[in-house]
Structure formats: structure tokens, C-alpha cells
Amino acid sequence: MTILALIGQTWWAINQDKQLTLDAQAANGMVAVRILEEHATQTLKDAVYTLDQVAASVQLAVNENDRHARRGNTEAVINRILGAAELKQVRHLKTLQFVNRDGLSWIRSPDVAPHQEDLSDREYIRQLMADTTYREVWLGHPYPSRYDSQLVIPVARNLFDADGKWLGILSVDLRLSYFSSVYARVAKDNKASVSLIANEGFVFVRSPFEARYLDRDISDSTVLTQLRTGPDEGTFAHDSFLDDELPRLYSYRKVPGFPVTTIYGRDFDTILLPWRERSQDRILLSALMTAFILGMTVVMQVYETRLRKSRESLSRSEYRFAGLFDRSPIPLVLLDQIDNRIIEVNEAWLVQFGFRKQEVIDRTPTELNIWVDYEQRLELVRQVARGEAVDYQDVSLQHRDGSKHVYLLSVRHFADGQQELVIFTFVDVTRQRQVELELREFNLQLEERVAS
């Protein structure tokens, strides 16, 4: 029964650890995707603010005389306002442009001299011209700039005078590299995929970057349909979203005020790699404990059988038990439950804790000063006094040289004639706990780095 309980407990611990690992990744993914959403929100708000400022200046400039002036005069006023705008102060804005009702644009950019282009073939221009009463901001598909092929995202809106008369279209082009550089760092540092998608059904940017993802049509994706109708943030698992080759756990968050969603995903193999390593350690430990328990069971059965036969058999059995106890690779301590004094320790325990045998026999653990946490010791003493078994309890113990270590402590009771004995087993898991702490610290550093 003990072995079955040990196997069951190990299986339960492995499954619990897996779920906790996935839950931790989901929490970390939400932290990352919220940071990405804040970045996208602020960038898009900067673009809208620029459009609002220019629109307000146009409405002030088009006075009573301008309202009755020729159309060309109005466009000249708008062109002067565009020329006065300072795009260099907002490094992620590439161009500012006004498009008249004929689709002809006046373009201002810190990268190139002012010029005119016919933008009537652009989808977002056609959409806004088709509905001159539309007053919301429109996000267009990413496209390469005509004069330097740099990828941009257009943000546009209809322009009206103070009386609500439609004058044309104002738009700014966001540098796609401003998103992709941030996304590339996050993706590389976390072995993740990071995407910014339009709820309409296309991809703005995806990192790691591949040309096939740019402006990718995903309007028929069932995942996108669920994201549109689902909550503002959450997690989901999928085997091939955005044609990813690996099943991933995704976290997403919608950008408030814009039809855009940020998505952060990590593949399950990467997420569960530390869990697999810990599971191997647990299985090994369970196997060792099972072997130890089986060995102890066999020894005790032989001991009891030979005790009934003769004193000589008892002597041989005691000798074998002592040999097995002393040569066990797992540190062991045998304690008298009545007076809490150490009866025997094996060589593995002496080597690990740094004591000599004569220093520990007939002394209590308290006298050896090996306990770091006094409350932890009291709780263990209560459990032992109640005759309870202890399995793989984390305890902090101190070696003779003062170094502190974390052990998995197990306790079992048995009787030797009239004497009630307690056997303790110690498994050093200090390094494992350090690795887990370093992993948590690494994730915190990553969050702080991305936040900065």
C-alpha cells in the first residue's frame, strides 16, 4: 500500500506541476500581452492625436472668408498646415498627408521632400471616400512606401470644416518597424511568437518576421471569430493559428478604442521543458524511495522470520540491516520516538551534513543545531508525536559548516520490540529550488525589461 501511495502521490504531483506550469505561463503571457497592448495603444493614440491636432488647426484656419473661397484656396491652407506639422518629434510617424476628393494627396515627411501623389487606388482611401459622413479613425492594410519601400500602417480619418462640410481625408503613416523591433525583442527573449492583427481579418505585424505573414488574410479563421466576440483579454490553445508549425498557448488582449488585438504565444514544448526535467527527477526519486521501501520491507520480513527461529538468525539479520542502512546512498537517521535521541545515522548522512558519528549518537537534532526554521521543526515534531507519516516535505536544514540546504524529508515509524523508532530520509533539492527561483527572477527581469 505504501508503494501504491508513493506512486499515486508522484503521479498526482507530476500532473499538478504540469497544470501549475501552464497556469504560470498563462499569467506571464498576460503580463507580456498587456505590455504589448499598452505599446500599441500609445502608438495609435499618438497617430490619432496628430490627426486631431491638424484637423483642429484646419477648422480654425478655414474662416468665414475661406469658407466662401475657392476650393483651391482651402486646399492651399490645409497644405500650409501640413507643412507646419513637426513629425520629427514623433519618431514612429513617417508621413502626414491630405487627400482631396479627387484622390490627389499632399504629403509631408521628415524622410523626403514635400510632394504629391495619386492615392485614389488605396483601399482605405476608397472606403473613406465612399462614406464621407464616417467620423471614426480607419486603420488600413500595411503597405511599402513608394519612395523607400519602408513598410507602414496608414491611420486615416475624414476631414471636415467647422460646419461639418467634408473637405477630404487626413492620414498618417506609422512606421511598421516601430512595432516589429519591439516585437522581435520580446519574441527572441521568450522564444515566443508576437502578433498584431486587425479584427477585420489581416495581420499588421508578426514576429519572428516572415514576409508571408505581412497583410496575411485571416478573415476566415475560426479563432479570429472567437476573439471578436470574446472578452477583451484571455488565453487559448491552438495547433496552427497564423500557420504556426507548433501547438502554442496564446494570450491576447484587445486594444481599447481600436479594432486591433495583440497576441503572444509560446509553444508547448518550450513551456513544458522545465516540467519534463522536474518530472524525471520526481520519477527517479520515487523509484529510489520505492526500492528503498521494498528493500526495507524485505529486510524487515527476513528479520522477523529469523527472529522467531533463533538468536543467531537475529544477529545475522541485524548485521544485514545495519549494512543496508549504512551503505544506503540516501542520508538516513534512526531516532528514538520517546526521548527524541538519535540512535543511528548512516555514512551518507554524515558525509552530507559534515558530522562525525560520535558527535551525533545519543543526541537530539535540536542539540546538533541543524534546524533553520523553528516553526517548521515544531510542526514536524507534532506530526511525529501523532504517529503520522511524512512524505517529501520541504525543510530547511543547516550543515555543520553553517551552509543552509533545502531537503525533501520523509518520516516513517516502526517498532523494535518495545522500542518505538522513527526513520528519517533526506533528499537534497537545493539546486532544484535555486533553478526554480532563477527562472522566476528571469521572468521578472524580462517583464521589467519589456516595461522599460
N, C-alpha and C positions, 0 to 999 in steps of 0.2 A: 504494500500500500504506500509505503514511503516513497519508493521509486516511482510509482504511478503518479503520486502527488508532485514529485520533483519534475517529472516530465511534463505534467499538466501545467505546473507553475511556469516552467520555462517556455512552453508554447504560448501561454497567456501573456507572459512578459514580452515575448517577441512580437506578438500581434499588437499589444498595447504600444510598444515602442514604435512600430510602423505607423500606427494611427497618429501618435504624438508627433512623429517626424513630418507627416503630411500636414497636420494641423499647424505646426510651426512654419512650414514652407508657405502655407496659405496666408498666415499672418504676416510673414516677411514680404510675400508678394503684394499684399495690400498696402504695406508701407511704401514699397517701391512704386507701385502704380499710382498712389496718391501724390507722390513727389513728381512723377511724370505728368500727372494731370495738372498740378499747380503750374508746372513749367509751360504746358500747352495753354492753359487758361490765361496766364500773364502775357504770353506772346500774342495770342489772338486779341486780348483786350488792348494791348499796345497798338495793334493794327487798327482796331475799331476806333480807339481814341484819336489816332491820326486822321482817320476819315471824318470823325465828328468835328475835330478842330477845323479842318479845311472846309467842311460843309457850313459851319457857323460863320467862318470868315467870308465865304461866298454870299451867304444871306445878308450879311452886313454891307458887303461891297455893292451888291445889286440894289441900289437905292431907287427912289422914285424915278429919277431920270433914266437909270439903267433899265428899269422895267419897260419903259417905252422906247428904249433904244433898239437898234438893230440887233439881230441875233449875233452877228459877228462881234459887236462890242461886248456883249455879255460873255462870249467865249474868250475874248481877249482879257477881260477882268479875271476870269477863272484861271487862265493861263498864267497871269501875273501872280496870283495867289499860290499856284503850284510852284512857281519859281522861287517864292519866298520861303517855302517849307524847308526845314532843316532835317533831312533824312539821315545825315551823318551821325546825329545824336542817338539814333535808334539803329544799332548795327545789324539787326535782323531784318530791317526793311530795305528792299533792293530798289524798288521803283514806286513812284506815285504818278498816277495818270488820270486824266479826264477824257471820257469818251463821249462825243456828241451824238446826236440822234442818227447820224449817218454812219456811225461806227468808226469815225476817224478820231484818233487819240492824240493827246498832248502828253508826252512822257518826260518826267524828271527823275534823274537817278544820280547818285554820287559816283557811279561807275562809268557813266557815259554822258556825252553832251546831250542837251535837250533835243528832242526830235519828235517826229510824228510817224504814226503807223496806222494802218487799217486793221482794227481788231474785230471787225464785224463777224469774222468766222469763228471767234471763240465762243464756246458753248455757254459760258456763264454770262457773256455779253448778250447773246441772243435771248437767253432766259429772262434777263432783266428788261431788255427792250420789249419783250413780248408782254410784260406786265409792268407798265410804268407807274402803277399805284403801289407796287410792293415796296415796303419801307424797312424790311429786315436786312441783315447782313447776309451775303451769299458767299459761300466758300466754293471755289472752282476746283477742277481737277489739276493736279500738278503738271507742269509742262516746262520744257527747256527754254530759257530766254533766247530770243532770236539773235542777239548780238554777242553773247559769250557762252551760250548753251548751259548756263548755270540753272539748275532746277529751282523752280519757285512754286509757291502756292498762292493763287490770287484770292484776295479778300475784297469784295466789291459791294456797293450799295447804290441805289438810285439817288440822284441829287435833285433837290427841289429848292425853289426860292421861298421867300418868306410867306408868299401867298399860296404855297403848295403846288406851284406850277413846275412840271418836270423839266429839268434843264439838261440832263444827261446822266452819265454814270461816273462815279468816283471809284477808284480801286487802288490797292497797294499790293505789291508782290512780296511775300515773305520768303526769305532765303531758306530753302529746304535743308541746307547744310546746318542751319542753326538747330534744327531738330535732330538730324542724323548724327551730329557729333556727340550730343548728349546721349542719345540712344545707343550709339556704338560703345561708349564707355560703360554704360550700365550692362549692356549685353555681354561685353567681354569679361567684366569683373565677376559676373554671376553665372556665366555660361548659360545665358538666357536669350530668348527672342523678345524684342520690344517693338510694338507697332502702334501707329496712329492711323485710325481708319475713320472714314466718313460714314455716318449712319445711312446715307443714301446708297452706299454699297461699293466703295472703292477705297484703295489703300493710298494714304498720303506718303507714309514712310514706314520701312520695316528694317530692323537691324537684327542680325547681320545682314548687310545690304546685298541684294541681288537685283539685277536690272528687271527680272521678270516680275518682281513684286511691285514695281513702281506703277501707280494708277491701275492696279490689278482690279478687275471687275469681280466682286464677291457678292453681288446683289442677290444671287440665288442661294447663298449659304444659309442653311438652317440655323447655324449658330448666330449669324447676324440678326435673323428674325427674332430669336430668343433674346438677344441683347437689346434690341429696340423696345421690346415690350416688357423686359425685366426690370429689376431695381436699378438704382443708379450705380451700384457697385456690387461686386461679388466675385465668386470663383467658379470655374467649370473645368472639366477634363475633356480632352478631345484627342483623337488619334491623328487627324490630318487637317486641322484648321489652318488656313493660309498655305496649304500644301506642305506643311512641316512633315518631315520624314519620320519623326519620333512622336510617340504619345506624350502629351505635355499636360501639366497642371497650370491653368491660366488664371490670372487675376485681372479684372478690368474695372475701369471707372469712367463714367461719362463726364465730359467736360461741361460744366454748367453754363447755360446760355448759348451753347453752340452744338450743332449736330455732329459731334465728334466724340470718339471713345478711345482711350488709351488702354493698351493691352500688354501684359507682362506674363511670359510663360517660361517654365523650366521643364526639361524632360524628366520623366520619372526615374530613368537610370541614374542621372546625376543626383537627383533629390535623395534617392534611397541608397546610394552607395555607402554613406556612413552607417545607415541602419543595417545593411548586409554585413558590414565588418563587425558591428556590435553583436549581431545575431550569431555569427560564427564563434565569437568569444563566449556568448551565453551557452551555446550548444556544447562547446568544449568544456566549459565549467560544469555543465550539467552532466556530461559524460564522466568527468573526473569524480564528481560527487556520487554519481550512480555506482561507479566502480568502487569507490571508497565504501559506500554503504553496503554494496554486495559483499565486498571483502570483509567488512566488519561483521556482517551477518553470518558469513561462513565461519569466520574465526570464532564468533560467539557460540555458534552451534557446536563446532568442534570442541570448544572449551567446555560447554555444558555436558556434552556426551562423555568426554573423557573425565570430567569431574566425578561423574557417577561411577565410573569404572575403578579409578584408583588415584591415589595421591601422586603417583609417578606420572600418570597421564595429565593430571592437573598441572604438574610442574612443566611438562613439555608444552602444554597449551599456553601457559603463561609466558613461557620463553618465546613462543612464536608470535603471541600477541605483542610482546614488547618489541620484538624485531620489526614487525609490521608497523607498529606505532612509530618507532624511532626512525625508520627508513622512509616513511611517507614523505613525498615531495611537498605535501600541503602542511603548513605550520599547524600543529595541534597542541592543545593544552587540556590536561585532565584535572578537574577541580573537585574537591570535596564540597558537596552542596551544603552541608551543615555548618562548617566553620569558614567556608569560602577560601580555603587554602589550597595552593597548587600542590597536587600530588606528583604529576609528571608532565614534562614537556618533551617534544621531540627535537631532533637536531635542526630540522628546517626552521622551527620557531626560534631557536637560539641564534642561528645564523642571521635570520631576518631582523630580529629585534636587538641583537648585539649583546646579549647577556651570557654569563656562564651559568651552567646548570646549578651549581651550589648557591648561586645568588637568588634563585627563584623558588627552589623547592621549599615547601612549608611556609611560603609567604603568600600574601594576598595580592591581587592585581593592583589594589589601591596603594599598597606599600611600594610596589615597583614603579608607581607614578607613570603608568602607560596611557592613562585616560586623558584625553584633551577636553572633552565636553562632559562636565559633571552631571548635567541633567540627562545626557544620553546614557551614562553609566547607571544612574538611579533607575531609569526605565528598564534597562536590561536586567538589573538585579531583581526588580519586581516580577518580570517575566519568568526569570529562572526560579524565583521563590514560589511562583504559582505552578511550576512544573510545565510551563509552556515550551514548545519547540520554537526556535528562531531560525528563519531561513533567509540568507542573503541580505542581512540588514546592514546598511551603510553606517559605519562608525569611524570616528577619527581617533587614531592611536598614535602614541609617541614612542619612538625608539629610544634606546639608551643614550644615543648621541644627541638627542633633542629634536631630531628631524620628525616631522609630522606626516602621516600617511593615511590614506583612506582605504579601509578594508571592507570586504563583504564577510560579515560574521554570521556563522551558523552555530546553533547550540542544540545538543541532544542530551537526554537524561537516560541513565541506566543504573541498575543496582548490582553491586558486587557483594553478594551475601547480605550482610546487614548494613552495608555502606552505600549511601546514595551518591552517585557520581554524575558529573556533568562534563561533557567533552565539547571543546570549542574548536572550530576550524576557521582559519583566516586566509582570505584570498586578497592580495594586494591589487586594488584597482585605481591606484593614484594616477597612473599615466592616462588611463581611460578618462577619468574625470577631468584631467588637465586638457585633454584633447577636446572634450565637450565644451569646457569653459572657453578655450581658444576659439572654437567655432562660433560660440555666441558673441564673443568680443569682436570677431572678424565681421559678423553680420552688423553689429552696432557701428563699427567703424565705417562699413560700407554705407549704412544709412546716413551717417553724419557727412560722409564724403559727397554723396549724391545731393544731400540737402544743401551743402555749401556751394 
